[in-house]
Amino acid sequence: MKMIISFHNDRISHIVKLAKPRARSQQGLFVIEGERELELALQQEYAIQELFYCPELSANNKFASHHLLTTEVSANVFKKMAYKEKPDGYLALAKMVKKELRDIKLSANPLVIILETVEKPGNLGAILRTAYAASVDAIIITDPQTDVYNPNVIRASMGHLFTNQVVVASITDTRKWLEQNKIKSYGATTKAKKYYHQANLKKPSAIVMGTEATGLSPKWLERLDYEIKIPMQAGIDSLNVSVSTAIITYEAARQRNFVDF
């Protein structure tokens, strides 16, 4: 196998361009970096077009048994493609999977997270980790400001973008889907009168979260079944959205006696 050692190789340039959301959207392709992340993607049967492997960073190709189209690259070239500060020698080109609301498979007593206008890839990734850890059925994103295949989402989620059911949908379609599935919505807002731990999250529930800066939009606020808030001392009116989501999600799991763990 001939190793790529030039930064100017067309295939390397192609990978680098996929850092831009427009390129990912136009080509329907994205990059998976890291052994753990790639392993989770393969477990969920994501289609891998090509694996770029650096023998200088990992002595043995741990994915050889998967029989992927594999290209070896030098350490300098790999670091040109990589997003991580300490790359491990595995980077794959994969096809995007677009899920619709109708594709979501729900448990008997579903718990769903809905995110409106999520902006920071790191926050989205952290929420995906929480969702997997707390056995959440699905994550629905309305009016996103970052695409789910952003490399920083994958990195922050530690690959759990692939283990969760993640759907992008409009507020209107999401609300109809909630009604069809008899799921009540609990939106986090500082104007709520009830604290999150006072809400009955034992039944089919959707936790709806807005941005840290502006919270939920009027479009969501007027469609909520219930409003809830997290108690805080005077002088502060919001937490990081991934932290807030984790607090409420684990309260729901606690109320359900962690039955799905």
Secondary structure, DSSP 4 states (H G I P E B T S, - for coil): -PPB--TT-HHHHHHHHTTSHHHHHHHTEEEEESHHHHHHHHHTT--EEEEEE-TTT-SS-TTGGGT--EEEB-HHHHHHH--SSS--SEEEEEE-----GGGPPP-SS-EEEEEES---HHHHHHHHHHHHHTT-SEEEEES-SS-TT-HHHHHHHTTTTTTS-EEE--HHHHHHHHHHTT-EEEEE-TT-SSBGGGS--SSSEEEEE-BTTTBS-HHHHTT-SEEEB----TT-----HHHHHHHHHHHHHHHTTTTT-
